[in-house]
Amino acid sequence: MSNLNQTMVEKYRNDFLNEVRANVEEGDWVNMCMQCGVCAGSCPLGPYWEHPPQEIFMMIRAGKREEVLTSTSMWMCTSCYNCIARCPRELPITHIMHGLAHYADRLGLAPKEQPTRKFANKFWDNLTKKGRVNELKLGLALYFMNGFMEGIKVAMANQKLGLNMIKTKRMNPMEIIGGHGVKDTSGLHAILKKAREIELAKAEEFKG
């Protein structure tokens, strides 16, 4: 084999797979997939995946970086864990899917209009403010995530449900100006900041 061909083979084998292993949660497990398809067959949303998990893993090993990171597939995972429970090799498929979604989002490659991506980011922003989800603010954020007029339409369509939740004390309107949280929000924010620093340092180490 010529030096040029050898270089091409090494690039094919290593580049994107190594990037995933370095930056994606449980990325080291991608090599263990034996392409049986049990994960896709076990997923309640299997028919709606652009690429089922085993196909995503093969694409990673084939170096198809852009196709993987711009895929809507990772955003279809609902964390039901059927795939993990049934995988013959016990791959942490759910964790890898969420890890890929997070990595693609961090790189700015995730599909912008994917509804589940929008929900995930709204949920995370809501949760990290005080360490606990403010359900009223999260609900309103989801109503208006596709624009003001769309939010008004959704709110009007759900007003009866909202009033019933208030009556049964399942929702407190006063949470709009405050809401409950963990005792040490500054400590929580320090932990998240440190985790982000570690994550970025790891990414820089890979680039180097």
Secondary structure in CASP SS format (residue, H / E / C, confidence):
PFRMAT SS
TARGET T0000
AUTHOR 0000-0000-0000
METHOD secondary structure of the structure
MODEL  1
M C 1.00
S C 1.00
N H 1.00
L H 1.00
N H 1.00
Q H 1.00
T H 1.00
M H 1.00
V H 1.00
E H 1.00
K H 1.00
Y H 1.00
R H 1.00
N H 1.00
D H 1.00
F H 1.00
L H 1.00
N H 1.00
E H 1.00
V H 1.00
R H 1.00
A H 1.00
N H 1.00
V C 1.00
E C 1.00
E C 1.00
G H 1.00
D H 1.00
W H 1.00
V H 1.00
N H 1.00
M H 1.00
C C 1.00
M C 1.00
Q C 1.00
C C 1.00
G C 1.00
V H 1.00
C H 1.00
A H 1.00
G H 1.00
S H 1.00
C C 1.00
P C 1.00
L C 1.00
G H 1.00
P H 1.00
Y H 1.00
W C 1.00
E C 1.00
H C 1.00
P C 1.00
P H 1.00
Q H 1.00
E H 1.00
I H 1.00
F H 1.00
M H 1.00
M H 1.00
I H 1.00
R H 1.00
A C 1.00
G C 1.00
K C 1.00
R H 1.00
E H 1.00
E H 1.00
V H 1.00
L H 1.00
T C 1.00
S C 1.00
T C 1.00
S H 1.00
M H 1.00
W H 1.00
M H 1.00
C C 1.00
T C 1.00
S C 1.00
C C 1.00
Y C 1.00
N H 1.00
C H 1.00
I H 1.00
A H 1.00
R H 1.00
C C 1.00
P C 1.00
R C 1.00
E C 1.00
L C 1.00
P C 1.00
I H 1.00
T H 1.00
H H 1.00
I H 1.00
M H 1.00
H H 1.00
G H 1.00
L H 1.00
A H 1.00
H H 1.00
Y H 1.00
A H 1.00
D H 1.00
R H 1.00
L C 1.00
G C 1.00
L C 1.00
A C 1.00
P C 1.00
K C 1.00
E C 1.00
Q C 1.00
P H 1.00
T H 1.00
R H 1.00
K H 1.00
F H 1.00
A H 1.00
N H 1.00
K H 1.00
F H 1.00
W H 1.00
D H 1.00
N H 1.00
L H 1.00
T H 1.00
K H 1.00
K H 1.00
G C 1.00
R C 1.00
V C 1.00
N C 1.00
E H 1.00
L H 1.00
K H 1.00
L H 1.00
G H 1.00
L H 1.00
A H 1.00
L H 1.00
Y H 1.00
F C 1.00
M C 1.00
N C 1.00
G C 1.00
F H 1.00
M H 1.00
E H 1.00
G H 1.00
I H 1.00
K H 1.00
V H 1.00
A H 1.00
M H 1.00
A H 1.00
N C 1.00
Q H 1.00
K H 1.00
L H 1.00
G H 1.00
L H 1.00
N H 1.00
M H 1.00
I H 1.00
K H 1.00
T C 1.00
K C 1.00
R C 1.00
M C 1.00
N C 1.00
P H 1.00
M H 1.00
E H 1.00
I H 1.00
I H 1.00
G C 1.00
G C 1.00
H C 1.00
G C 1.00
V C 1.00
K C 1.00
D C 1.00
T H 1.00
S H 1.00
G H 1.00
L H 1.00
H H 1.00
A H 1.00
I H 1.00
L H 1.00
K H 1.00
K H 1.00
A H 1.00
R H 1.00
E H 1.00
I H 1.00
E H 1.00
L H 1.00
A H 1.00
K H 1.00
A H 1.00
E H 1.00
E H 1.00
F H 1.00
K H 1.00
G C 1.00
END
